[in-house]
Amino acid sequence: MRNLVRPALAVLAAAPAVLSAPARAQAAPDSVAWDIVSGLTTEVGQRLAGSEAEARARDWGARKLAALGFREVKVEPFTIRGYQRGVDKARITAPVPQMLAVTALGYSGATADKGIEAEIAYFPTLAALKAAPDGSLGGKIAFIDHAMRAAQDGSGYGPYGQVRREGPSVAARKGALAVVIRSVGTDSHRNPHTGVTSWAEGVKPIPAGAVSNPDADLVARLVKLGQPVRIALTLTGRTVEGLPSGNVVADLPGRDPALPPVLVGCHLDSWDLGTGAIDDASGCAIVTAAALRAQAAGKTLRTIRVLWAGSEEIGGFGGEAYAKAHPERHALAMESDFGADRVWRVQTRFAAADKPLADRIVAALGQMGIVAGRATAGGGTDVEPVIAAQKLAVVDLGQDGTHYFDLHHTPDDTLDKIDPAALEQNVAAWAQVLALVANAEAIASAPAGAGD
């Protein structure tokens, strides 16, 4: 054990940029992160991409960052193809009348105001739907089930999320009148989970909604009774081109303005069922408070740039707009967009020449009980475009996602779900990393790679 400890201690001893004991004392819990997440969810609330509320959030964010001492605070506008919610209603009409908790998916097609009613065609998985013959769903509402389970790293969201992202388009190609899915979530509450869907080229959008997990269980039980199940569905939202959106960008200047900055990102918009506390007001709170804390004892060598991106939920438009507007060289990028539970894992992507820096990061976080992952860091939606364009170094701080998909895209995404102690642990971990990377004299371009 003694031989194992010595290398880690040696790495820490060679890392003067790690927050010292006095700096850690200054980094005692403060109100910055909580004020941001509380302010966004209380003073603005839901911030659907392209809405008037998202515009108010940009103004709120610019004022907040300026008041906190950030410089070059800018709102950088762009336009998007967005979704405006209408009336969302569903009920089972046969064999037993039952109300359903439903939400439309982003970019859903619309029913008439009076809605539609039809028999469902039940599919236990997306694969089962794909295997259905073309044209076999004419006049029916496709119902797609699945079996997502909780995982610390949230890994189920990728495969099971395809039910939402791809399923409606597949159902439309099979001739379905509409589609309803089991929500992509891990909770057992009657809260439907919204989110965006995608339509394949040449496929006309059909009404597409998600019901809560308990309601999906009900549908599955009724199907097993062997009688036809009919659903009445009303989804009147619409897709709109040319809606206004924008990013909020701000700098904490470093000692050497000629060095490429370190970019930390989050997204300002949210879905409209809750108030976007975990997704992603908490991310904006974490990266902003950590940037300030990294400079608590004085300016870092490099500028730390904060990106509060717009319109992530509806298509990642903010990250794309930032990359186009900022072709200037960056040094490294990070993102916080996985709630506010405790950081448990760190993953990196550095050039071979920067392995000592990566080792210092791992060692510093190891002192906080944060383990090194085996996969390669990939960033996140709001920073991936600039990472790809410039082949940037990346650090991913992975939060515990065991309960994240209980709340994700639901009415339950509210401030009371955030634990202040866990939020503080995030800020402390991020500040440790920023104190290292923003004081690094040289950070090379990183090889291409993908996150887990």
C-alpha positions, 0 to 999 in steps of 0.5 A: 500500500505504501508503494501505491501511495507514494506515486500519487503524493509525488504527482500532487507535490508537482502540482502547485496549481492545485488549490492549496489549504488556504485557498480551500478555506476560501473555497468554503461553501458560498452562495454563487452556485445556489443563487444561480440555480435558484434564480434561474428557476425562480425568477425565470422558470421554464426556458423553452428554446425559442420562447420569450422565457428563454430570451428573459433567461439570456438577459438574466444571465448576462446581468448575473455574469456581469455582476459576478465580475465577468468581462466581455459579457455578450449575448450572441443571437441566432435563430432556430427551428423550434417547437411550441407546445399546444394541448396535450391530452390522452385517454384510453377509451377501450376496453376500460376508460382511463386517463393517461398522463401524456406529453408531446415530443419536440417536433411532434406532428399535430392532431386536429383540435378535436384529436384522434382516436384509434386502436393501438398496435403494441410493440414491446421494443423498438426492434419489434416495431422495425420488424413490422411490415411496411404499411401494416400500421395504417389507421393505428396508433403505434405504442412503443414500450421498452425497459430502461433501468437506472445506472450510475453512469446513465448509460441506458439513455443512449440505447433506450432513448432511441425509442424517442429519437427514432421510434416516431419516424419508424412508426410513420414509415410503417403507416401509423396514424400517430405514435405513443411511447413509454417515457424514456425515464427510470421513475415510477411516478405519473410524470411523462418525460418529454424530449426531442424526436427526429424525422427521417428525410422524406417522412411526414411528422405524425403526432408523437407523445410519451406517457408516464411509466405507470401509464405505460405499465397499464397499457401493457397490462391491458394488451395482455388481456387480449382485447383491442386497446383504443386511445384518444389522443390530442397533441396540437403543438407546432414546429416553427422556423426562425425563432430567436435564441442565443448564447451568453458568453463571458470571460474571467480574464487570465494573466496572459490574454494571448493564451487560448482560453479554457472553455466551460459550458452548460445550457441555458434553455430547458424543457417546459414541463418543469423549471429546468433545475437539474437540466441545466440550471445546475450546470450553469451554476457549477461551471460559473461558481467553479470559475470564480473559485479557481481565481479566488486567490488571483488570476489564472494564467489563462482566461476562463470562458463561460458559455451558457448555450441556448437551444440545446434541448431542441437540437444542440443549436447553441453549441453549433452557433458558438463554434461558428462564431468563435473560430479563435483557438481554445485550449480545452473544453468541459461541460456540466449537463448531467444534473447536480448529484456528486461527481464520482468519476473523471475522464480525460482526453489529452495529447501524449505530451500532456499526460503529466497534466492529466495525471495531476488532475486525476491525483487531485480529484482522487483526494476527493474520492473521485475515481479515474474512468477508463473511457475517453472524454468527449465533452457534451452537446454544447462544447462538442462542435468546438472540440471537433473543429479544433481537436481540443483537450477535454475533461469530463467530470461524471456525476452520479446519474442513478436518479437523474432519469427519474427527473429528466424532462419531467414536471419534477425537474425543480429546485427542491430536487437539488442537494446543496451539499452535492452542488457544492461538491461539484463546484469544488471538483470543477474548481480543482480542475480549472485551477490546474488547466487554466494555469497550464502553460501549454496544452496541445491539440488532443487526438480524436476520441469519443466519450463513453 
